[in-house]
């Protein structure tokens, strides 16, 4: 499908397509080279399960509704966008590549200077992992370089050595899942210029640089999945997707109390607490079921017991992923919760019990005149998709990341970069 680009190089769009909602954010670069959010559209998501498309028509309709709302608010016709992707089909792994710089075992000399050609070689080797035919690499993220025995190098160009090693974090996805998601976006009249793992988008919206340097675990709690991204020393060290989210809590309440899922969701939001002992056992909630004349009642505390049990399970699975990251620090990693599921009352208290660490809610940062609308964790991914493209476009920016003069931070060069993608 050929769609004419009508956005212009100073406008960027991010679309977060989740299990329970579709969120479309339109940003525009102002005269100060900062991105201002000028449009926001949200619709209920129908047609996805645990981040994967199960009904194309319903998914298309949900995307179209969110886009129309964002277009109406922004006054822009959306033709291209960066798309967030999640799902339990996403898998990550850390890989390494090694090449020799000096020839025939000769001593190191100025002639053994590392160039961008060497860096391309070692990164390509690190990425040359054999995946099944039904999988594709979504992101390849450099973590660090090692020259001979010196580790922790961010920019090896211009240095000398005999041996260059690269450590890279690879995120892969199911090819069919990504193609079906792209097809839905295209059928909604938008070119999907880039697919981005949703947790990376959320990280750009809610995390600070010093948090990534010291070590932080981003837990993005969506409707169908919980996305995890662990940063240390400024880079992604581990990522994972857990196939549980806020929907599972609503399903638990609905199944146990025999009410509709919609009512269970409403009760969860209005009365639910992630810590049952923090709410009243006296307050009774009316539970209305179709076909049953007698109205049942359940205490606020009892409803919260169901919520706490499921959230404890999710947090324990997150803890397992933290242990798999093999990050060694003298202090616990900070936990940042975001996404729609992070809005449960007393969730940080439960998190502190499970993680034995500092836990906080991640709110999108660096907002503007629409801050009163967009400063909500449910918008984290979509805002992150447009907030810092220099971090989002990992694969395309590898060379930029390691050129001798480095790269401009933030959005100083956003106009030039968007020329490549829009």
ABEGO torsion letter per residue (X at the ends): XBBBBAAEAABBBBBBBBAABBBBBBBBBBAAGBBBBABBBBBBBBGBBGGBBABAAAAAAAAAAAAAAAAAAAGBBBABBBBBBBEAABBBBBBBBBBBABBGGBBBBAAABBBAAAAAAAAAAAABBBBBAABBBABBBBABBBBEABBGBABABGBBEABBBBBBBBBBBBAAAAAAAAAAAAAAGBBBABBBBAAAAAAAAABBAAAAAAEBBBBBBBAABBBBBBBBGGBBABBBBBABBAAAAAAAAAAAAGBBAAAAAAAAAAABBABAAABBAABBBBBBBBGBABBBBBBAAAAAAAAAAAAAAAAAAAAAAAAAAGBBBABBBBBBBBEAAAABBGAAAAAAAAAGBBBBBBBBBGBBAAAAAABBAAAAAAAAAAABAAAABAAAAAAAAABAAEBBBEAAAAAAAAAAAX
